[in-house]
Every structure is written in structure tokens, then in C-alpha cells.
Amino acid sequence: MAKVGKKYKMALEKVDRLKYYDLREALQLAKEIAFANFDESVDAAIKLGVDPRHADQMVRGSVTLPHGTGKQVKVLVFAKGEKAKEAQEAGADYVGDDDLVKKIQEGWLDFDKVVATPDMMGAVGKLGKILGPRGLMPNPKVGTVTTNIKEVVKNLKAGMIEFRVDKAGIIHAPVGKKSFDVEKLEENFKALLETLIKAKPASAKGQYVRGIAISTTMGPGIKVDQQKVLAEI
């Protein structure tokens, strides 16, 4: 069993493991017990009633958090001509085509998000083994393969996040930073949850949202009363 640090133990002691907290109460507690000496992310873990082994139950998409993630996002865009100009005007950090493909193949990875126009995917496909394992490969399902470059770049800069259910049927996503007000964290979380509800697969049966937990980067999980949250959506 992995060793647990003293600060983590102290934080854990302040969490009632048998209690299901109100969302706002859980967010406030997560902020209060955060102990790292940096501005930790506040993360949500949402258990869904889906079986990701079936393609028709894969939940994947994106959502723009109303108050952003609190992180400065470096956006790279693969585009040519007029679309490249649109990307630059929208605030993309890096814009190019074959030159950027070559640069990445040589080991450069100083960016957080990647967007591509459909006509560039032939070239970008060469980077699958590099970008794929890092979750950076552009994908039309989450809106990062698009002709609407200007809007997507602006959304990514404003706090658009991608989500994908894992093998256990859980969505893990950031909803802000420890330094955010509880109200902003709450609004970000609800925007995420609303998007997940809209993304419910038609083949998913029974209870869809089966569990919610809130935690900071280094802190313990805090269970949330999902029925109360769902009633507020």
C-alpha cells in the first residue's frame, strides 16, 4: 500500500467519508483542506451508467466552462491560407502546416491544445503516435477538427475542456482552481454536468449519473449528493 503524507492524512480527517455533501459544501471543503503550495486544480469525477466497451455508449465531447479553468492554454492550429489567418486573429499561439508537423516529429511539444482544419488531417495523421497518447490529437467529436477555427480557438482560450469516459465509466474533468470563488466553481461544474446529461447515449439504461466526487489535485475525494445536484440542473 502506498504511503500517505501527513498533510494528506490531516485533510482526509476533515472529510466525513460516509456523508454525501451538497455541491457547494463539497467545493468549499475542498478549498479549505487543500494543502499544496500551488494553486491546485479542483477536479470532478462523475460516474456514469454506461459501458464504454460498447461504442454506442462512449461519452465524449467538450464544454466551455463559463469561468474558464484558470490555466493559460497554449493553442496550436494546423491550417493554411485564410484559415491560418483566422487562427492568428483569434489568438492561437502557434499556426502552421507541414512546418509544425516536422517540428513535432523532432520532439517539440510546447502546447496544450491542438486544432486542425479537415484538409490538414492527412498531414496531422502522421503525428498520431505522438499526439494520441497525450490526448492532443484533433478530433471532430470534440470540435477540434473544424472549419470554424476562430470560434474554437477563442473557446479553448476561454476555458473549453474535453472529456471522455474512462474504462470504469468515469468522467474526470477540471472545474477551476483552488483560488476560484465557490460560486464560479459551482457554475463551472453545473455547465459540465449539463453537457454530460445532453450527451447521454440512447442505449444507456437505468440511472445515468451514479456518483459524483470533488477533489483538488493533491487532496482526498469528497462525495457529492448527486440527486440534489441533478434537481438543480
Beta strands, then each sheet from edge to edge (+ up, - down):
strand 1: 41-48
strand 2: 60-64
strand 3: 75-78
strand 4: 94-96
strand 5: 113-116
strand 6: 160-164
strand 7: 170-177
strand 8: 209-216
strand 9: 222-224
sheet 1: 7+ 1- 8+ 9-
sheet 2: 2+ 6-
sheet 3: 4+ 3+ 5+
end
